[in-house]
Amino acid sequence: MRKTIWTTLAVILIFLVWYLVADRKTPFTGNARVKAIATQIVPQVTGTVTEVLVENGQVVSAGDILVRIDSRPYEIQRSKAEADLETATQEVGASSAEVSAAQAKLARAQSDLDTMRIQTERVFALEKKGLIAVSKADDARGQLAESEANYENAKADLEKAKQRLGDDGIENPKIQRALAALADAELNLEWTELRAPATGVISNLLIAPGTYARSGQDLLTFLDATDVWVEAYFTENNLGRASVGSPVDVVLDMHPGQIVPGVIESFSSAVSLSGGDEPGQLASPPSTKGFLREPERFPVRIVLPGYEAGNAEDDLRFQLNGQADVIMYLSDNSLLNMVGRAYIRLVSILSYAY
């Protein structure tokens, strides 16, 4: 009996020491979620939806048209603006046809450039995280440069057309108002087509042709599939040795049995004790209760280099707010790291059952 008691106490002591050391050098948490940027697609103009070109859950590419709003009122507005410009220019003895065409070309170039800037900013952000190949970022830079050149050319063509009106014509207040009205009409007409800001997924589609779209009100929910990360909540005593770039292993509940390598991208320096995760507010971890006080948990953002969530050929799929398990390797201790890898392997196998 004495030998059994001492053996049991020795085993308990070994596990206690391992737990205390591992909690600092190979911390583990099952409190993790898959995160992505959810963007509300908001129309800039008001009108009846005439076409819905996507389905719920459909993967779309950057720039794809998602929804068309009835453009007839805005085509009429453009025609009226063109007529007003023609009237104004006739009053000063000039021609407006070339200016109208140049204005339309500039509006299109501006819209294309704005879309390209949004897309490339996302690509550059992914490049900094090491989530995409450098060649793809270089392609994005080339496309952005091309769009900027097209915009500058369109702007130059408009200036040439204005110069042909003559100094007196361009300085005429009626022509200035007519040109501004035409630019506004061209922009409104462009806005009747809602486009995808990046490669992503349409979620919770609740509209159909005939829906009345109001300017400034949410119409679609778009999930950016190119910028996906895992947000893991670790206790404060887990994070003393953690740093940006530390390696981790992730098990996604959606892919049981598969271990995905990742790295720590950033830390959140504060959490909210109440409230929700909303833009402009602090992160709010799930509350936990028990007999003993549990240390506060802070979110750690983890990226998965080598995996592109928007790549249709990738067998690894992500679900926003899907659950995950995460273990961090914060030292060079081979024994602790080996035990940690064995433990996360066991967790990945058990995830088949729960």
C-alpha contacts under 8 A as a table, 3 or more apart, distances in Angstrom:
res1	aa1	res2	aa2	distance
1	M	4	T	5.08
1	M	5	I	6.18
2	R	5	I	5.18
2	R	6	W	6.23
3	K	6	W	5.24
3	K	7	T	6.03
4	T	7	T	5.09
4	T	8	T	6.05
5	I	8	T	5.13
5	I	9	L	6.15
6	W	9	L	5.04
6	W	10	A	6.05
7	T	10	A	5.04
7	T	11	V	6.20
8	T	11	V	5.14
8	T	12	I	6.16
9	L	12	I	5.04
9	L	13	L	6.03
10	A	13	L	5.03
10	A	14	I	6.12
11	V	14	I	5.10
11	V	15	F	6.23
12	I	15	F	5.16
12	I	16	L	6.04
13	L	16	L	4.96
13	L	17	V	6.11
14	I	17	V	5.22
14	I	18	W	6.08
15	F	18	W	4.98
15	F	19	Y	5.94
16	L	19	Y	5.06
16	L	20	L	6.20
17	V	20	L	5.20
17	V	21	V	6.14
18	W	21	V	5.22
18	W	22	A	5.72
19	Y	22	A	5.14
19	Y	23	D	5.80
20	L	23	D	5.25
20	L	24	R	6.92
21	V	24	R	5.48
21	V	25	K	6.25
21	V	26	T	7.97
22	A	25	K	4.92
22	A	26	T	4.76
22	A	27	P	5.91
22	A	336	L	6.85
23	D	26	T	5.91
23	D	27	P	4.53
23	D	28	F	7.37
23	D	237	N	7.47
23	D	238	N	5.83
24	R	27	P	5.90
24	R	237	N	6.79
24	R	238	N	5.19
24	R	239	L	7.27
24	R	240	G	7.05
24	R	241	R	6.87
24	R	330	L	7.70
25	K	238	N	7.81
25	K	241	R	7.12
25	K	328	M	7.59
25	K	329	Y	6.25
25	K	330	L	4.88
25	K	331	S	5.72
25	K	336	L	7.67
26	T	327	I	6.40
26	T	328	M	5.21
26	T	329	Y	4.89
26	T	330	L	6.04
26	T	331	S	7.69
26	T	336	L	6.96
26	T	337	N	6.83
26	T	340	G	6.37
27	P	234	F	7.96
27	P	238	N	5.76
27	P	327	I	5.72
27	P	328	M	5.61
27	P	329	Y	7.47
28	F	234	F	7.77
28	F	325	D	7.56
28	F	326	V	5.75
28	F	327	I	4.28
28	F	328	M	6.58
29	T	32	A	7.07
29	T	232	A	7.20
29	T	233	Y	7.03
29	T	234	F	6.35
29	T	325	D	5.87
29	T	326	V	5.47
29	T	327	I	6.51
30	G	324	A	6.32
30	G	325	D	4.31
30	G	326	V	6.40
31	N	232	A	6.09
31	N	233	Y	5.68
31	N	234	F	7.74
31	N	323	Q	7.55
31	N	324	A	7.08
31	N	325	D	6.73
32	A	230	V	6.74
32	A	231	E	5.52
32	A	232	A	4.05
32	A	233	Y	5.98
32	A	323	Q	5.80
32	A	324	A	5.02
32	A	325	D	6.04
32	A	326	V	7.06
33	R	230	V	5.65
33	R	231	E	5.36
33	R	232	A	6.45
33	R	320	L	7.76
33	R	321	N	5.02
33	R	322	G	5.40
33	R	323	Q	4.64
33	R	324	A	5.63
34	V	228	V	7.25
34	V	229	W	6.02
34	V	230	V	4.52
34	V	231	E	6.29
34	V	318	F	7.14
34	V	319	Q	6.62
34	V	320	L	5.40
34	V	321	N	4.78
34	V	322	G	5.12
34	V	323	Q	6.41
34	V	324	A	7.08
35	K	228	V	5.81
35	K	229	W	5.32
35	K	230	V	5.68
35	K	231	E	6.51
35	K	320	L	5.33
35	K	321	N	5.74
35	K	322	G	7.94
36	A	223	L	6.72
36	A	224	D	6.34
36	A	225	A	7.10
36	A	227	D	6.10
36	A	228	V	4.63
36	A	229	W	6.43
36	A	320	L	6.15
37	I	223	L	5.91
37	I	224	D	5.42
37	I	227	D	6.92
37	I	228	V	7.43
38	A	221	T	6.75
38	A	222	F	5.71
38	A	223	L	4.56
38	A	224	D	6.36
39	T	221	T	5.95
39	T	222	F	5.00
39	T	223	L	6.13
39	T	224	D	7.31
40	Q	218	D	5.83
40	Q	219	L	7.11
40	Q	220	L	5.81
40	Q	221	T	4.78
40	Q	222	F	6.05
41	I	194	L	7.65
41	I	218	D	5.97
41	I	219	L	5.79
41	I	220	L	4.98
41	I	221	T	6.10
41	I	222	F	6.71
42	V	215	S	7.14
42	V	216	G	5.76
42	V	217	Q	5.71
42	V	218	D	4.71
42	V	219	L	5.63
42	V	220	L	7.17
43	P	46	T	7.16
43	P	191	W	7.20
43	P	192	T	7.71
43	P	194	L	6.91
43	P	213	A	7.05
43	P	214	R	6.84
43	P	215	S	5.17
43	P	216	G	6.02
43	P	217	Q	6.94
43	P	218	D	7.38
43	P	219	L	7.10
44	Q	188	N	7.70
44	Q	191	W	6.14
44	Q	192	T	7.93
44	Q	215	S	4.84
44	Q	216	G	6.06
45	V	188	N	6.59
45	V	191	W	6.47
45	V	192	T	6.69
45	V	213	A	7.88
45	V	214	R	6.76
45	V	215	S	4.69
45	V	216	G	7.86
46	T	69	I	7.89
46	T	212	Y	7.64
46	T	213	A	5.52
46	T	214	R	4.52
46	T	215	S	4.82
47	G	69	I	5.87
47	G	70	D	5.92
47	G	212	Y	5.85
47	G	213	A	5.39
47	G	214	R	6.62
48	T	69	I	5.61
48	T	70	D	5.48
48	T	209	P	7.65
48	T	210	G	5.71
48	T	211	T	5.83
48	T	212	Y	4.49
48	T	213	A	5.86
49	V	52	V	7.35
49	V	67	V	7.12
49	V	68	R	5.96
49	V	69	I	4.36
49	V	70	D	6.01
49	V	208	A	7.32
49	V	209	P	5.10
49	V	210	G	5.29
49	V	211	T	5.33
49	V	212	Y	6.08
49	V	213	A	6.44
50	T	67	V	7.84
50	T	68	R	5.80
50	T	69	I	5.48
50	T	70	D	5.60
50	T	209	P	4.94
50	T	210	G	6.22
51	E	67	V	5.69
51	E	68	R	5.08
51	E	69	I	7.06
51	E	208	A	7.59
51	E	209	P	5.44
52	V	55	E	7.91
52	V	66	L	6.29
52	V	67	V	4.69
52	V	68	R	6.64
52	V	207	I	7.81
52	V	208	A	6.22
52	V	209	P	6.25
53	L	65	I	6.94
53	L	66	L	5.23
53	L	67	V	5.82
53	L	68	R	7.99
54	V	58	Q	6.47
54	V	66	L	5.79
54	V	67	V	7.65
54	V	202	I	7.59
55	E	58	Q	5.40
55	E	202	I	7.14
55	E	205	L	7.07
56	N	202	I	5.58
56	N	203	S	5.68
56	N	204	N	6.16
56	N	205	L	5.11
57	G	201	V	5.78
57	G	202	I	5.10
57	G	203	S	5.50
57	G	204	N	7.67
58	Q	201	V	5.54
58	Q	202	I	5.61
59	V	199	T	7.27
59	V	200	G	5.58
59	V	201	V	4.51
59	V	202	I	6.74
60	V	64	D	6.49
60	V	196	A	7.09
60	V	199	T	5.63
60	V	200	G	5.58
60	V	201	V	6.14
60	V	202	I	7.65
61	S	64	D	5.67
61	S	196	A	6.78
61	S	198	A	6.17
61	S	199	T	4.24
61	S	200	G	6.63
62	A	119	Q	6.87
62	A	195	R	7.62
62	A	196	A	5.18
62	A	197	P	5.42
62	A	198	A	3.91
62	A	199	T	4.79
62	A	200	G	7.78
63	G	115	T	7.11
63	G	195	R	5.26
63	G	196	A	5.02
63	G	197	P	6.17
63	G	198	A	6.90
64	D	195	R	5.32
64	D	196	A	5.40
65	I	68	R	7.55
65	I	193	E	6.38
65	I	194	L	5.80
65	I	195	R	4.37
65	I	196	A	6.50
66	L	193	E	7.46
66	L	194	L	5.59
66	L	195	R	5.38
66	L	196	A	6.53
67	V	193	E	6.00
67	V	194	L	5.26
67	V	195	R	7.32
68	R	71	S	7.93
68	R	192	T	5.72
68	R	193	E	4.70
68	R	194	L	6.39
69	I	192	T	4.85
69	I	193	E	6.42
69	I	213	A	7.61
70	D	73	P	7.34
70	D	192	T	6.90
71	S	74	Y	5.31
71	S	75	E	6.06
71	S	189	L	6.42
71	S	192	T	5.99
72	R	75	E	4.97
72	R	76	I	6.17
73	P	76	I	5.13
73	P	77	Q	6.21
74	Y	77	Q	4.73
74	Y	78	R	6.11
74	Y	185	A	6.54
74	Y	188	N	6.49
74	Y	189	L	5.41
75	E	78	R	5.02
75	E	79	S	6.16
75	E	185	A	7.83
75	E	189	L	6.64
76	I	79	S	5.02
76	I	80	K	6.10
77	Q	80	K	5.12
77	Q	81	A	6.17
77	Q	185	A	5.89
78	R	81	A	4.96
78	R	82	E	6.12
78	R	182	L	6.17
78	R	185	A	4.85
78	R	186	E	6.30
78	R	189	L	7.84
79	S	82	E	5.05
79	S	83	A	6.14
80	K	83	A	5.01
80	K	84	D	6.10
81	A	84	D	5.02
81	A	85	L	6.16
81	A	178	A	6.38
81	A	179	L	7.89
81	A	181	A	5.83
81	A	182	L	4.87
81	A	185	A	7.02
82	E	85	L	5.05
82	E	86	E	6.15
82	E	100	S	6.56
82	E	178	A	7.74
82	E	182	L	6.30
83	A	86	E	4.97
83	A	87	T	6.12
84	D	87	T	5.05
84	D	88	A	6.10
84	D	178	A	5.92
85	L	88	A	5.03
85	L	89	T	6.06
85	L	96	S	6.43
85	L	175	I	6.24
85	L	178	A	4.83
85	L	179	L	6.54
85	L	182	L	7.72
86	E	89	T	5.20
86	E	90	Q	6.05
86	E	95	S	7.00
86	E	96	S	5.32
86	E	97	A	7.48
87	T	90	Q	5.18
87	T	91	E	6.37
88	A	91	E	5.26
88	A	92	V	6.91
88	A	174	K	5.82
88	A	175	I	5.49
88	A	178	A	7.20
89	T	92	V	5.24
89	T	93	G	6.07
89	T	94	A	5.05
89	T	95	S	5.96
89	T	96	S	6.08
89	T	165	L	7.94
89	T	169	G	6.91
89	T	175	I	6.48
90	Q	93	G	4.71
90	Q	94	A	5.56
90	Q	95	S	6.72
91	E	94	A	7.71
92	V	168	D	7.81
92	V	169	G	6.02
94	A	165	L	5.60
94	A	166	G	7.99
94	A	169	G	7.20
95	S	98	E	7.31
95	S	165	L	6.83
96	S	99	V	5.13
96	S	100	S	6.11
96	S	165	L	7.84
97	A	100	S	5.23
97	A	101	A	6.36
98	E	101	A	5.22
98	E	102	A	6.13
98	E	161	A	5.99
99	V	102	A	5.07
99	V	103	Q	5.99
99	V	158	L	6.29
99	V	161	A	5.21
99	V	162	K	6.31
100	S	103	Q	5.06
100	S	104	A	6.26
100	S	182	L	7.67
101	A	104	A	5.21
101	A	105	K	6.25
102	A	105	K	5.04
102	A	106	L	6.15
102	A	154	A	6.79
102	A	155	K	8.00
102	A	157	D	6.16
102	A	158	L	4.86
102	A	161	A	7.10
103	Q	106	L	5.09
103	Q	107	A	6.22
103	Q	158	L	6.17
103	Q	182	L	7.52
103	Q	183	A	6.52
103	Q	186	E	7.95
104	A	107	A	5.14
104	A	108	R	6.34
104	A	183	A	7.57
104	A	186	E	6.22
105	K	108	R	5.25
105	K	109	A	6.19
105	K	154	A	6.09
106	L	109	A	4.99
106	L	110	Q	6.01
106	L	151	Y	6.52
106	L	154	A	4.93
106	L	155	K	5.95
106	L	158	L	7.31
107	A	110	Q	5.11
107	A	111	S	6.20
107	A	183	A	6.96
107	A	186	E	6.16
107	A	187	L	6.19
107	A	190	E	7.92
108	R	111	S	5.15
108	R	112	D	6.17
108	R	190	E	7.37
109	A	112	D	5.11
109	A	113	L	6.04
109	A	147	S	7.25
109	A	150	N	6.30
109	A	151	Y	4.92
109	A	154	A	6.85
110	Q	113	L	5.06
110	Q	114	D	6.14
110	Q	151	Y	6.07
111	S	114	D	5.21
111	S	115	T	6.29
111	S	187	L	7.99
111	S	190	E	7.32
112	D	115	T	5.20
112	D	116	M	6.08
112	D	147	S	6.85
113	L	116	M	5.00
113	L	117	R	6.07
113	L	144	L	7.36
113	L	147	S	5.32
113	L	148	E	6.33
113	L	151	Y	7.03
114	D	117	R	5.18
114	D	118	I	6.44
115	T	118	I	5.29
115	T	119	Q	6.33
115	T	197	P	6.77
116	M	119	Q	5.07
116	M	120	T	6.01
116	M	143	Q	7.58
116	M	144	L	6.06
116	M	147	S	7.21
117	R	120	T	5.20
117	R	121	E	6.01
117	R	144	L	6.70
118	I	121	E	5.34
118	I	122	R	6.59
118	I	197	P	6.56
118	I	198	A	7.83
119	Q	122	R	5.39
119	Q	123	V	6.47
119	Q	197	P	6.20
119	Q	198	A	5.63
120	T	123	V	4.84
120	T	124	F	6.04
120	T	137	A	7.89
120	T	140	A	5.71
120	T	141	R	7.16
120	T	144	L	7.05
121	E	124	F	5.14
121	E	125	A	6.20
122	R	125	A	5.12
122	R	126	L	6.34
122	R	198	A	7.72
122	R	226	T	7.90
122	R	227	D	7.74
123	V	126	L	5.12
123	V	127	E	6.18
123	V	132	I	7.94
123	V	136	K	8.00
123	V	137	A	6.19
123	V	140	A	7.19
124	F	127	E	4.89
124	F	128	K	6.34
124	F	137	A	6.33
125	A	128	K	5.28
125	A	129	K	6.62
126	L	129	K	5.13
126	L	130	G	6.27
126	L	131	L	5.32
126	L	132	I	6.15
126	L	226	T	7.72
126	L	227	D	6.86
127	E	130	G	4.99
127	E	131	L	5.94
127	E	132	I	5.55
127	E	133	A	7.11
127	E	134	V	6.76
127	E	137	A	6.56
128	K	131	L	7.74
129	K	265	E	7.47
129	K	303	V	7.55
129	K	305	P	7.63
130	G	133	A	7.39
130	G	305	P	5.94
130	G	306	G	7.82
131	L	303	V	7.89
131	L	304	L	7.11
131	L	305	P	4.73
131	L	306	G	5.77
131	L	307	Y	6.71
131	L	308	E	6.78
132	I	136	K	6.86
132	I	137	A	7.58
132	I	305	P	7.79
132	I	306	G	7.08
132	I	308	E	7.14
133	A	136	K	5.51
133	A	137	A	6.88
134	V	137	A	5.10
134	V	138	D	6.19
135	S	138	D	4.96
135	S	139	D	6.19
136	K	139	D	5.01
136	K	140	A	6.27
137	A	140	A	4.98
137	A	141	R	6.27
138	D	141	R	5.01
138	D	142	G	6.27
139	D	142	G	5.07
139	D	143	Q	6.25
140	A	143	Q	5.07
140	A	144	L	6.10
141	R	144	L	5.08
141	R	145	A	6.11
142	G	145	A	5.10
142	G	146	E	6.18
143	Q	146	E	5.04
143	Q	147	S	6.20
144	L	147	S	5.10
144	L	148	E	6.15
145	A	148	E	5.08
145	A	149	A	6.13
146	E	149	A	5.05
146	E	150	N	6.19
147	S	150	N	5.05
147	S	151	Y	6.19
148	E	151	Y	5.08
148	E	152	E	6.21
149	A	152	E	5.10
149	A	153	N	6.10
150	N	153	N	5.09
150	N	154	A	6.12
151	Y	154	A	5.09
151	Y	155	K	6.06
152	E	155	K	4.96
152	E	156	A	6.06
153	N	156	A	5.02
153	N	157	D	6.14
154	A	157	D	5.04
154	A	158	L	6.24
155	K	158	L	5.16
155	K	159	E	6.31
156	A	159	E	5.05
156	A	160	K	6.22
157	D	160	K	5.07
157	D	161	A	6.21
158	L	161	A	5.03
158	L	162	K	6.14
159	E	162	K	5.00
159	E	163	Q	6.13
160	K	163	Q	5.04
160	K	164	R	6.37
161	A	164	R	5.20
161	A	165	L	6.84
162	K	165	L	5.27
162	K	166	G	7.15
162	K	170	I	6.39
163	Q	166	G	5.26
163	Q	167	D	6.78
163	Q	170	I	7.42
165	L	168	D	7.77
165	L	169	G	5.42
165	L	170	I	6.39
166	G	169	G	5.27
166	G	170	I	6.35
167	D	170	I	5.38
167	D	171	E	6.17
168	D	171	E	5.38
168	D	172	N	6.19
169	G	172	N	5.24
169	G	175	I	6.91
170	I	175	I	6.38
170	I	176	Q	6.76
171	E	175	I	7.46
171	E	176	Q	7.00
172	N	175	I	5.42
172	N	176	Q	6.35
173	P	176	Q	4.93
173	P	177	R	6.17
174	K	177	R	5.22
174	K	178	A	6.11
175	I	178	A	4.91
175	I	179	L	5.99
176	Q	179	L	5.19
176	Q	180	A	6.24
177	R	180	A	5.14
177	R	181	A	6.11
178	A	181	A	5.09
178	A	182	L	6.12
179	L	182	L	5.06
179	L	183	A	6.19
180	A	183	A	5.13
180	A	184	D	6.22
181	A	184	D	5.09
181	A	185	A	6.16
182	L	185	A	5.03
182	L	186	E	6.16
183	A	186	E	5.17
183	A	187	L	6.21
184	D	187	L	5.13
184	D	188	N	6.21
185	A	188	N	5.17
185	A	189	L	6.20
186	E	189	L	5.14
186	E	190	E	6.32
187	L	190	E	5.08
187	L	191	W	6.33
188	N	191	W	5.04
188	N	192	T	6.72
189	L	192	T	5.49
189	L	193	E	7.99
190	E	193	E	6.19
191	W	194	L	6.56
196	A	199	T	7.17
196	A	200	G	7.79
196	A	222	F	7.85
198	A	224	D	6.44
198	A	225	A	7.95
198	A	226	T	7.53
199	T	224	D	6.28
199	T	225	A	5.94
199	T	226	T	6.27
199	T	310	G	6.13
200	G	222	F	6.71
200	G	223	L	5.37
200	G	224	D	4.45
200	G	225	A	4.28
200	G	226	T	6.81
200	G	310	G	6.37
201	V	222	F	5.86
201	V	223	L	5.12
201	V	224	D	6.70
201	V	225	A	6.57
202	I	205	L	6.79
202	I	220	L	7.46
202	I	221	T	6.12
202	I	222	F	4.92
202	I	223	L	6.38
203	S	220	L	7.67
203	S	221	T	5.48
203	S	222	F	6.07
203	S	223	L	6.88
204	N	220	L	7.83
204	N	221	T	6.70
205	L	220	L	6.47
205	L	221	T	7.23
206	L	220	L	7.76
207	I	211	T	6.12
207	I	219	L	7.64
208	A	211	T	5.82
213	A	217	Q	7.54
213	A	219	L	6.92
214	R	217	Q	5.63
218	D	221	T	7.85
224	D	227	D	6.06
224	D	228	V	7.63
225	A	228	V	6.35
225	A	309	A	5.19
225	A	310	G	4.72
226	T	308	E	6.36
226	T	309	A	5.46
226	T	310	G	5.07
227	D	309	A	7.30
228	V	303	V	7.36
228	V	309	A	6.60
229	W	301	R	6.68
229	W	302	I	5.68
229	W	303	V	4.91
229	W	304	L	6.99
230	V	301	R	5.95
230	V	302	I	5.05
230	V	303	V	6.41
230	V	324	A	7.83
231	E	299	P	6.00
231	E	300	V	5.62
231	E	301	R	4.76
231	E	302	I	6.19
232	A	299	P	5.44
232	A	300	V	5.18
232	A	301	R	6.54
232	A	302	I	7.40
232	A	326	V	6.91
233	Y	285	P	7.20
233	Y	297	R	5.47
233	Y	298	F	5.21
233	Y	299	P	4.38
233	Y	300	V	6.14
234	F	238	N	6.09
234	F	239	L	7.11
234	F	297	R	5.05
234	F	298	F	5.57
234	F	299	P	6.49
234	F	300	V	7.18
235	T	238	N	5.35
235	T	239	L	7.05
235	T	295	P	5.60
235	T	296	E	5.56
235	T	297	R	4.21
235	T	298	F	6.31
236	E	239	L	5.53
236	E	240	G	7.31
236	E	295	P	6.26
236	E	296	E	6.08
236	E	297	R	6.04
236	E	298	F	6.79
237	N	240	G	6.08
237	N	295	P	7.55
238	N	241	R	7.53
238	N	242	A	7.67
239	L	242	A	4.97
241	R	330	L	6.16
242	A	246	S	6.61
242	A	330	L	6.02
243	S	246	S	5.71
243	S	264	I	7.10
244	V	263	V	7.59
244	V	264	I	5.11
244	V	265	E	5.45
244	V	266	S	5.86
244	V	267	F	7.88
245	G	263	V	5.27
245	G	264	I	4.99
245	G	265	E	6.23
246	S	263	V	5.49
246	S	264	I	5.45
246	S	328	M	7.29
246	S	329	Y	6.81
246	S	330	L	6.42
247	P	261	P	7.37
247	P	262	G	5.96
247	P	263	V	4.53
247	P	264	I	6.64
247	P	328	M	6.21
247	P	329	Y	5.77
247	P	330	L	7.50
248	V	261	P	5.99
248	V	262	G	5.11
248	V	263	V	5.49
248	V	264	I	7.20
248	V	326	V	6.86
248	V	327	I	5.59
248	V	328	M	4.33
248	V	329	Y	5.90
249	D	259	I	6.33
249	D	260	V	5.72
249	D	261	P	4.64
249	D	262	G	5.88
249	D	326	V	5.79
249	D	327	I	5.46
249	D	328	M	6.62
249	D	344	I	7.56
250	V	259	I	5.71
250	V	260	V	5.01
250	V	261	P	6.16
250	V	262	G	6.89
250	V	324	A	6.76
250	V	325	D	5.73
250	V	326	V	4.64
250	V	327	I	6.75
251	V	255	H	7.26
251	V	256	P	6.96
251	V	257	G	7.61
251	V	258	Q	6.29
251	V	259	I	5.11
251	V	260	V	6.25
251	V	324	A	5.50
251	V	325	D	5.12
251	V	326	V	6.52
251	V	344	I	7.63
251	V	347	V	7.75
251	V	348	S	5.90
252	L	255	H	5.28
252	L	256	P	6.45
252	L	258	Q	7.55
252	L	259	I	7.80
252	L	322	G	7.54
252	L	323	Q	6.34
252	L	324	A	4.42
252	L	325	D	6.60
253	D	256	P	5.55
253	D	322	G	7.07
253	D	323	Q	5.71
253	D	324	A	5.63
253	D	325	D	7.95
253	D	351	S	6.22
254	M	317	R	7.87
254	M	318	F	7.53
254	M	319	Q	7.82
254	M	322	G	7.29
254	M	323	Q	7.87
255	H	258	Q	5.86
255	H	316	L	7.61
256	P	348	S	5.45
256	P	349	I	6.41
256	P	350	L	7.79
256	P	351	S	5.17
256	P	352	Y	5.26
257	G	345	R	7.44
257	G	348	S	4.39
257	G	349	I	4.83
257	G	350	L	7.88
257	G	351	S	6.97
257	G	352	Y	7.01
258	Q	348	S	6.27
259	I	344	I	7.87
259	I	345	R	7.29
259	I	348	S	6.86
260	V	304	L	7.28
261	P	304	L	6.37
261	P	305	P	7.77
262	G	302	I	6.42
262	G	303	V	5.61
262	G	304	L	4.34
262	G	305	P	6.28
263	V	302	I	5.63
263	V	303	V	5.75
263	V	304	L	6.59
263	V	305	P	7.66
264	I	300	V	7.04
264	I	301	R	6.09
264	I	302	I	4.58
264	I	303	V	6.53
265	E	300	V	7.82
265	E	301	R	5.59
265	E	302	I	5.33
265	E	303	V	6.12
266	S	300	V	6.26
266	S	301	R	5.28
266	S	302	I	7.26
267	F	298	F	7.91
267	F	299	P	6.48
267	F	300	V	4.82
267	F	301	R	6.10
268	S	271	V	7.45
268	S	283	A	7.82
268	S	298	F	6.62
268	S	299	P	5.73
268	S	300	V	6.43
268	S	301	R	7.87
269	S	298	F	7.57
270	A	282	L	6.59
270	A	283	A	7.21
270	A	298	F	7.12
271	V	282	L	5.30
271	V	283	A	4.89
271	V	284	S	5.57
271	V	285	P	7.09
271	V	298	F	6.51
272	S	275	G	6.66
272	S	281	Q	7.88
272	S	282	L	5.21
272	S	283	A	5.74
272	S	284	S	4.86
272	S	285	P	7.52
273	L	284	S	6.56
274	S	284	S	6.61
275	G	284	S	6.38
276	G	281	Q	7.68
276	G	283	A	7.07
276	G	284	S	5.57
277	D	281	Q	6.53
277	D	282	L	6.78
277	D	283	A	5.30
277	D	284	S	5.83
278	E	281	Q	5.48
278	E	282	L	7.69
278	E	283	A	7.85
283	A	299	P	7.58
285	P	297	R	6.77
285	P	298	F	7.26
285	P	299	P	7.55
288	T	294	E	7.43
289	K	293	R	7.38
289	K	294	E	7.56
290	G	293	R	6.56
290	G	294	E	7.51
304	L	307	Y	5.98
307	Y	314	D	7.47
307	Y	316	L	7.59
308	E	311	N	5.32
308	E	314	D	7.18
309	A	312	A	7.99
309	A	314	D	7.58
309	A	316	L	7.46
309	A	317	R	6.58
309	A	318	F	6.83
311	N	314	D	5.46
312	A	315	D	7.76
314	D	317	R	7.41
318	F	322	G	7.40
319	Q	322	G	5.16
325	D	347	V	7.91
326	V	344	I	7.92
327	I	340	G	7.35
327	I	344	I	7.05
329	Y	332	D	7.97
329	Y	337	N	6.45
329	Y	340	G	7.96
331	S	337	N	7.92
332	D	337	N	7.56
333	N	336	L	5.58
333	N	337	N	6.16
334	S	337	N	5.07
334	S	338	M	5.93
335	L	338	M	5.13
335	L	339	V	6.25
336	L	339	V	5.12
336	L	340	G	6.01
337	N	340	G	4.91
337	N	341	R	6.10
338	M	341	R	5.17
338	M	342	A	6.21
339	V	342	A	5.07
339	V	343	Y	6.14
340	G	343	Y	5.03
340	G	344	I	6.23
341	R	344	I	5.21
341	R	345	R	6.09
342	A	345	R	5.07
342	A	346	L	6.27
343	Y	346	L	5.04
343	Y	347	V	6.27
344	I	347	V	4.86
344	I	348	S	6.13
345	R	348	S	5.07
345	R	349	I	6.41
346	L	349	I	5.21
346	L	350	L	6.20
347	V	350	L	5.03
347	V	351	S	6.08
348	S	351	S	5.17
348	S	352	Y	7.39
349	I	352	Y	5.87
350	L	353	A	5.62
350	L	354	Y	6.94
351	S	354	Y	5.16
